[in-house]
Amino acid sequence: MGILGSIHWKKFEKYLLSRGCRFKREKGDHRIYWKDGIKRPLVIPRERNLPQFIIMNNLRVLGIDKEEFLKEIERL
């Protein structure tokens, strides 16, 4: 089982875009993404490094487990 630490928001954004998410809007320092078939929008703050709980919450909305994410994020 891999270890998930903090990830720079731009790298996580690149991951979301590779999974078919679309940037919808920005409000303050939060960027909002959408993908057909999900129940709510994905929200990521433009902090330098995203804490683990924000990453995990967004992965849960997408229906992606941590192991799958860790394999794919290494390739980006």
Buried (B, 14 or more C-beta within 10 A) or exposed (E): EEEBEBBEBEEBBEBBEEBEBEEEEEEEEEBBBBBEEBEEBBBBEEEEEBEBEBBBEBBEBBEBEBEEBEEEBEEE
